[in-house]
Amino acid sequence: MGAGKILIADSKNPNGEWKWRTAITPKGIAGEEIVANSITANKLSADVGQSLDLSSNESINNVVKKSVTSEVSKVKVGARNLLPNSYFFDKSKWHTFGAKSIEYNKLNEIEEWGDSESIKFVERNIDVN
């Protein structure tokens, strides 16, 4: 402790010098990890450029669901976007194919998707050209 800083070490390097793990200065607290029963914060951010605003008191799950719903709503579904990545089809022309049956299921897990359905194509119908 001294000169505007507190340094904390719990071991020494092989050369006998302290291995500093935590430092408290007027600019902030730096350390390798935080161990706490609870942390109260308005904003958390990560070194990957993402942040989470907790000031609205929404749970992390709700924030994640809204983000996922927002991204999923941008997805355009269709076989045409699969053709360029498929070795099965001739990529120079359209192919028509069908399924022997189609299963529809309501998406009930997420409230915002309540009116949506998942579609599963069951078995390829080889009789359709």
TAPE-V361115 format. One record per pair of residues at least 6 apart in sequence whose C-alpha atoms are under 6 Angstrom apart, sorted by the first residue. I is the first residue (numbers start at 0). J is the second residue. D is the distance in whole Angstrom. If there is no record, write none. Layout:
i->I j->J d->D
i->I j->J d->D
This chain:
i->3 j->24 d->6
i->4 j->23 d->5
i->4 j->24 d->5
i->5 j->22 d->6
i->5 j->23 d->5
i->6 j->21 d->6
i->6 j->22 d->5
i->7 j->19 d->6
i->7 j->21 d->5
i->8 j->18 d->5
i->8 j->19 d->4
i->8 j->20 d->5
i->10 j->18 d->6
i->11 j->17 d->4
i->11 j->18 d->5
i->12 j->18 d->6
i->20 j->30 d->6
i->21 j->29 d->6
i->21 j->30 d->4
i->22 j->28 d->6
i->22 j->29 d->5
i->41 j->53 d->5
i->41 j->54 d->5
i->42 j->51 d->6
i->42 j->52 d->5
i->42 j->53 d->6
i->43 j->50 d->6
i->43 j->51 d->5
i->44 j->50 d->4
i->95 j->128 d->6
i->96 j->127 d->5
i->96 j->128 d->6
i->97 j->124 d->5
i->98 j->120 d->6
i->98 j->121 d->6
i->98 j->122 d->6
i->98 j->123 d->5
i->98 j->124 d->5
i->99 j->122 d->6
i->99 j->124 d->5
i->100 j->121 d->5
i->101 j->119 d->6
i->101 j->120 d->5
i->101 j->121 d->6
i->102 j->118 d->6
i->102 j->119 d->5
i->103 j->117 d->6
i->103 j->118 d->5
i->104 j->116 d->5
i->104 j->117 d->5
i->105 j->116 d->4
i->106 j->113 d->6
i->106 j->115 d->6
i->106 j->116 d->5
i->107 j->113 d->5
